[in-house]
């Protein structure tokens, strides 16, 4: 846990030195830093939960305790392809997609494809916060053949259009 904390501090150190004390620093991270810090935060929280459980504290937050499910979630998080990575997940975890989805629904309350959509939404939101990226570029980067398909999908998952999200994110900067 200490090592993970130190790695996170290295990524975020520049923003602390600049005097940013709230969460505006997240929008200033490049894509690589954002994904790296998100992965490190997940590891840190998992380690924290394990320490607290060893000390007798309980949590009502769902935590994937099955190692195969954890591997599947890590693959989803770190997959940068355009399509849902079903084959790599099945190969790495040695379980069928049906069984992994059942585990995911039991432990987390949603399927792996819903988790994949959450990952893609976070990536889209981060990209939309960047002033240099167009909605069309983001749509194609996320694997959509048409920007209109991306707009419909984004609205279904966030309740707003990419353009509206982008305008709000740019005003907040």
C-alpha positions as CSV (number, residue, x, y, z in Angstrom):
1,X,0.0,0.0,0.0
2,X,2.9,2.3,0.8
3,X,4.4,1.7,-2.6
4,X,1.1,2.4,-4.4
5,X,0.8,5.6,-2.4
6,X,4.3,6.7,-3.4
7,X,3.5,6.0,-7.1
8,X,0.4,8.1,-6.9
9,X,2.2,10.9,-5.3
10,X,4.8,11.0,-8.1
11,X,2.0,11.3,-10.7
12,X,0.2,14.1,-8.8
13,X,3.2,15.9,-7.3
14,X,3.3,18.6,-10.0
15,X,-0.2,19.7,-9.3
16,X,0.3,19.9,-5.5
17,X,3.3,22.1,-6.1
18,X,1.2,24.4,-8.3
19,X,-1.2,24.9,-5.4
20,X,-4.1,23.0,-6.7
21,X,-5.8,21.5,-3.6
22,X,-9.2,20.3,-5.0
23,X,-10.0,17.8,-7.7
24,X,-9.4,20.1,-10.7
25,X,-6.0,18.4,-11.2
26,X,-7.8,15.4,-12.6
27,X,-8.7,17.4,-15.7
28,X,-5.1,18.4,-16.2
29,X,-3.8,14.8,-16.5
30,X,-3.0,13.4,-19.9
31,X,-4.7,10.2,-20.9
32,X,-1.7,8.0,-19.8
33,X,-1.5,9.7,-16.4
34,X,-5.2,9.5,-15.9
35,X,-5.4,5.7,-16.7
36,X,-2.3,5.0,-14.6
37,X,-3.6,7.0,-11.6
38,X,-7.0,5.3,-11.9
39,X,-5.4,1.9,-11.9
40,X,-3.2,2.8,-8.9
41,X,-6.2,4.2,-7.0
42,X,-8.1,0.9,-7.5
43,X,-5.1,-1.0,-6.2
44,X,-4.7,1.3,-3.2
45,X,-8.4,1.1,-2.3
46,X,-8.3,-2.7,-2.6
47,X,-5.3,-2.9,-0.3
48,X,-6.9,-0.5,2.1
49,X,-10.1,-2.7,2.3
50,X,-7.9,-5.8,2.9
51,X,-6.1,-4.0,5.8
52,X,-9.4,-2.8,7.3
53,X,-10.9,-6.3,7.0
54,X,-7.8,-7.8,8.8
55,X,-8.4,-5.4,11.6
56,X,-12.0,-6.5,11.9
57,X,-13.8,-3.7,10.1
58,X,-16.6,-4.6,7.7
59,X,-17.8,-3.0,4.6
60,X,-21.1,-3.1,2.7
61,X,-19.3,-2.0,-0.5
62,X,-19.1,-4.9,-3.1
63,X,-15.5,-5.9,-3.6
64,X,-14.6,-8.6,-6.2
65,X,-13.0,-11.2,-4.0
66,X,-12.7,-13.8,-6.7
67,X,-9.2,-13.6,-8.3
68,X,-10.6,-14.5,-11.7
69,X,-13.1,-11.7,-11.5
70,X,-10.4,-9.3,-10.4
71,X,-8.3,-10.3,-13.4
72,X,-11.2,-9.8,-15.7
73,X,-11.8,-6.3,-14.3
74,X,-8.2,-5.4,-14.7
75,X,-8.2,-6.6,-18.3
76,X,-11.2,-4.4,-19.0
77,X,-9.6,-1.5,-17.3
78,X,-6.3,-1.8,-19.2
79,X,-7.8,-2.9,-22.6
80,X,-7.3,-0.1,-25.1
81,X,-9.0,-1.8,-28.1
82,X,-12.3,-0.8,-29.5
83,X,-14.3,-3.9,-28.9
84,X,-15.3,-5.7,-25.7
85,X,-12.3,-8.0,-25.0
86,X,-14.2,-11.3,-24.5
87,X,-11.5,-13.7,-25.9
88,X,-8.6,-12.3,-23.8
89,X,-10.8,-12.3,-20.7
90,X,-11.9,-15.9,-21.2
91,X,-8.3,-17.0,-21.9
92,X,-6.8,-15.2,-18.9
93,X,-9.4,-16.2,-16.4
94,X,-10.0,-19.8,-17.6
95,X,-13.8,-19.3,-17.1
96,X,-16.6,-18.9,-19.6
97,X,-18.0,-15.4,-20.2
98,X,-21.3,-16.6,-18.8
99,X,-19.7,-17.7,-15.5
100,X,-17.7,-14.5,-15.2
101,X,-20.8,-12.4,-15.8
102,X,-22.6,-14.4,-13.2
103,X,-19.8,-13.7,-10.7
104,X,-19.8,-10.0,-11.7
105,X,-23.5,-9.7,-11.2
106,X,-23.3,-11.5,-7.8
107,X,-20.4,-9.4,-6.5
108,X,-20.7,-6.1,-8.2
109,X,-24.4,-5.9,-9.2
110,X,-23.7,-5.6,-13.0
111,X,-22.3,-7.6,-15.9
112,X,-18.8,-7.3,-17.4
113,X,-20.3,-5.6,-20.5
114,X,-21.8,-2.9,-18.2
115,X,-18.4,-2.5,-16.6
116,X,-16.8,-2.2,-20.0
117,X,-19.3,0.6,-20.8
118,X,-18.4,2.4,-17.6
119,X,-14.7,2.2,-18.6
120,X,-15.6,3.6,-22.0
121,X,-17.8,6.4,-20.5
122,X,-14.9,7.5,-18.2
123,X,-12.5,7.5,-21.2
124,X,-15.0,9.5,-23.3
125,X,-15.5,12.0,-20.5
126,X,-11.8,12.4,-20.0
127,X,-11.3,13.0,-23.7
128,X,-14.2,15.4,-23.9
129,X,-12.5,17.5,-21.2
130,X,-9.5,18.0,-23.5
131,X,-9.8,21.2,-25.5
132,X,-7.8,19.7,-28.4
133,X,-10.0,16.6,-29.1
134,X,-13.1,16.6,-31.3
135,X,-16.2,14.5,-30.7
136,X,-15.6,12.8,-34.1
137,X,-12.1,11.8,-33.0
138,X,-13.3,10.5,-29.7
139,X,-16.1,8.5,-31.4
140,X,-13.7,6.8,-33.7
141,X,-11.1,6.2,-30.9
142,X,-13.8,4.4,-28.9
143,X,-14.7,2.2,-31.9
144,X,-17.9,3.9,-33.1
145,X,-18.3,3.9,-36.9
146,X,-20.4,7.1,-36.9
147,X,-20.2,10.1,-34.5
148,X,-24.0,9.9,-34.3
149,X,-23.8,6.4,-32.8
150,X,-21.4,7.7,-30.2
151,X,-23.7,10.6,-29.4
152,X,-26.7,8.2,-28.9
153,X,-24.6,5.8,-26.8
154,X,-23.1,8.6,-24.6
155,X,-26.5,10.1,-24.0
156,X,-27.9,6.7,-23.0
157,X,-25.1,6.3,-20.4
158,X,-24.8,9.8,-19.1
159,X,-28.1,11.5,-19.7
160,X,-26.4,14.3,-21.8
161,X,-24.9,14.6,-25.2
162,X,-21.1,14.7,-25.7
163,X,-21.4,18.3,-26.9
164,X,-23.2,19.4,-23.7
165,X,-20.7,17.5,-21.5
166,X,-17.8,19.0,-23.5
167,X,-19.1,22.5,-23.0
168,X,-19.6,22.0,-19.3
169,X,-16.2,20.5,-18.9
170,X,-14.5,23.3,-20.8
171,X,-16.3,26.0,-18.7
172,X,-15.1,24.2,-15.5
173,X,-11.5,24.5,-16.7
